[in-house]
Amino acid sequence: MGRVFDEDGLWKIMLALREKGAHNINLVTPTHYADSIAQVLRTHKGELGIPVVYNCGGYESVETLRSLEGLVDIYLPDFKYFSSELSKKYSNAPDYMQVASAALDEMLRQQKKCAFDDKGIMQKGVIVRHLVLPGCRKDSIEVLRKIAEIRGDRDLLISIMRQFTPDFLPGGDKFSSLRRRLTSFEYESVLKVADELGLEGFSQGADSASSDFTPNFSENFIEN
């Protein structure tokens, strides 16, 4: 489902969103279109007048990110796992931590400081998301330590998410440990470490873990 657009069509969509009052252009999971996006922004970025957000899963090549330097104002990556065992099991990416670490370092090289307008709306910077998974509290803590290490003296915000819902998991033993919601102890212990590390940003209430906010994926769709 969807419509096909060329670069000119993409630019017209960006303009239409701006005219409707959008605070930014949020490019969600854009990596496979990075070349076309870069081409549009190289031509028109100076005319846009609102920030461009690169909203991605964190599994990005440094080469791709460097091609976007000067074109992306806000990087919004995930940092999902520290353990290669977990990243292989749940995302078939045993090198996730290494790839995501290099990607985050590059994002921070490009955007060292967070900047906001007079209404408190972000204009530049990096926000890193991390979803705490059931039974993976210790891995989440290692993720936070890694993020703090990569950050160094640069500036970022972190969004620690509690919204995991098991409602649409496919069958089989592979996901058996995820068949529950996160406990308050798990989530709050991760928040405590974030505070100890001096990481600032956003957290979620328990009501965020609701299937009301989750698309109803079928098992067949997930498997394919």
C-alpha positions in Angstrom: 0.0 0.0 0.0 1.2 3.5 -0.7 2.1 5.9 -3.5 5.3 6.3 -5.4 7.0 9.7 -5.4 10.1 11.0 -7.2 12.4 13.6 -5.5 10.3 16.5 -6.7 7.2 14.9 -5.2 9.0 14.3 -1.9 9.9 18.0 -1.8 6.3 19.0 -2.4 5.2 16.8 0.5 7.7 18.5 2.8 6.4 21.9 1.7 2.8 20.9 2.2 3.6 19.7 5.7 5.3 22.9 6.5 2.3 24.9 5.3 0.0 22.9 7.5 2.1 23.9 10.5 4.4 20.9 11.0 7.2 21.7 13.5 9.6 19.4 11.6 9.9 16.9 8.8 10.1 13.6 10.5 11.7 11.0 8.2 10.7 7.6 9.8 12.9 4.5 8.9 14.3 6.4 6.0 17.6 4.6 5.4 16.7 2.8 2.2 15.8 6.2 0.7 18.8 8.1 2.1 20.3 8.9 -1.3 17.0 10.4 -2.6 16.4 12.3 0.6 19.9 13.7 0.6 19.5 14.8 -3.0 16.2 16.7 -2.2 17.7 18.3 0.9 21.0 19.4 -0.8 18.8 21.2 -3.4 16.1 22.7 -1.1 17.2 22.6 2.6 17.8 26.3 2.7 14.2 26.9 1.6 12.5 24.6 4.2 12.7 26.7 7.4 11.9 23.8 9.8 14.1 21.1 11.2 14.7 17.7 9.5 14.5 14.7 11.8 16.2 11.4 10.9 14.1 8.9 12.9 15.8 5.5 12.6 16.5 2.2 14.4 20.2 3.0 15.1 21.5 0.3 12.8 23.1 2.8 10.4 26.3 2.9 8.5 28.7 5.8 9.2 29.0 6.3 5.4 25.3 6.9 5.0 25.2 9.3 8.0 28.1 11.3 6.6 26.2 11.7 3.3 23.6 13.5 5.4 25.9 15.9 7.2 24.5 19.4 7.2 21.1 18.2 6.0 19.7 16.6 9.1 19.1 18.8 12.2 17.9 16.2 14.7 18.9 12.6 14.9 16.4 10.3 16.6 17.9 6.8 16.7 17.0 3.7 18.8 19.8 2.0 20.8 18.1 -1.4 21.3 20.7 -3.8 22.7 24.1 -4.2 24.3 24.2 -8.0 24.2 25.0 -9.6 20.8 23.0 -12.6 22.0 19.9 -10.6 22.4 20.3 -8.6 19.2 20.8 -11.8 17.2 17.8 -13.5 18.9 15.3 -10.7 18.5 16.7 -8.7 15.5 19.0 -11.1 13.6 21.8 -8.6 14.1 24.6 -9.9 16.3 26.7 -6.8 15.5 24.0 -4.4 16.5 25.8 -2.8 19.4 29.0 -2.2 17.4 27.1 -0.7 14.5 24.8 1.4 16.6 27.7 2.7 18.7 29.6 3.9 15.6 26.4 5.4 14.2 25.7 7.3 17.5 29.2 8.6 17.6 28.8 10.0 14.1 25.5 11.6 14.9 27.0 13.3 17.9 30.0 14.5 15.8 27.5 16.2 13.5 25.1 17.5 16.2 27.1 18.1 19.4 24.6 20.2 21.2 20.8 20.3 21.6 19.1 23.5 20.7 15.5 24.7 21.2 13.4 27.6 20.0 11.7 30.0 22.4 8.7 27.6 22.6 10.9 24.8 23.8 10.7 22.9 20.5 13.9 21.1 19.5 15.7 22.6 16.5 19.0 20.6 16.6 20.5 17.7 18.5 20.3 14.0 19.2 17.6 12.1 21.1 18.3 8.4 21.7 15.4 6.0 22.4 15.8 2.8 24.4 12.9 0.4 24.9 13.3 -1.7 28.1 12.3 -5.3 27.4 11.0 -7.8 30.0 13.8 -9.8 31.5 16.4 -7.6 29.9 16.9 -5.0 32.7 20.7 -5.7 33.0 21.1 -5.3 29.2 19.3 -2.0 29.3 21.7 -0.8 32.1 24.6 -1.7 29.9 23.0 0.1 27.0 22.8 3.3 29.1 26.4 2.9 30.2 27.5 2.6 26.5 25.5 5.7 25.6 27.1 7.7 28.4 30.5 6.5 27.2 29.9 7.5 23.6 28.4 10.8 24.6 31.5 12.0 26.4 31.4 15.8 26.8 28.8 16.2 24.0 25.1 16.8 24.5 22.1 14.4 24.0 18.8 13.5 25.4 17.5 10.0 26.1 14.0 8.6 25.9 13.7 5.5 28.1 10.5 3.7 26.9 8.2 1.4 28.9 5.7 0.8 26.1 6.5 -2.8 25.2 3.4 -4.8 24.7 3.4 -8.6 24.1 -0.1 -8.7 22.5 0.9 -9.4 18.9 4.0 -11.7 19.4 4.1 -14.7 17.1 4.0 -18.2 18.6 7.0 -20.3 19.5 9.7 -20.5 22.2 11.9 -17.8 20.7 9.7 -15.1 22.2 8.6 -16.9 25.4 10.5 -14.5 27.7 8.8 -11.5 26.2 5.2 -12.7 26.9 4.6 -10.2 29.7 4.7 -6.5 30.3 7.6 -4.8 32.0 7.5 -4.6 35.8 7.8 -1.3 37.7 11.0 -2.7 39.4 12.6 -3.4 36.0 11.7 0.0 34.6 12.5 2.1 37.6 15.9 0.4 38.2 16.9 1.4 34.6 15.7 5.0 35.3 17.8 5.0 38.4 21.0 4.1 36.5 20.2 6.8 33.9 20.0 9.4 36.7 23.3 8.1 38.2 25.0 8.5 34.8 23.7 12.0 34.3 21.6 11.2 31.3 18.6 13.6 30.9 15.5 13.2 28.8 12.2 11.4 28.9 10.4 8.5 30.6 7.0 6.9 30.3 4.2 5.9 32.6 2.9 2.3 32.9 -0.2 3.2 30.9 2.0 3.6 27.8 2.2 -0.3 27.6 -1.2 -0.6 26.0 -2.2 -2.4 22.8 -4.3 0.7 22.0 -1.0 2.3 20.7 0.2 -0.7 18.8 -0.7 -1.6 15.2 -2.5 -5.0 15.0 0.2 -7.0 13.1 -0.8 -10.5 12.2 1.6 -13.4 12.9 1.9 -14.0 9.2 3.0 -10.4 8.7 5.7 -10.5 11.4 7.1 -13.8 10.1 7.4 -12.5 6.6 
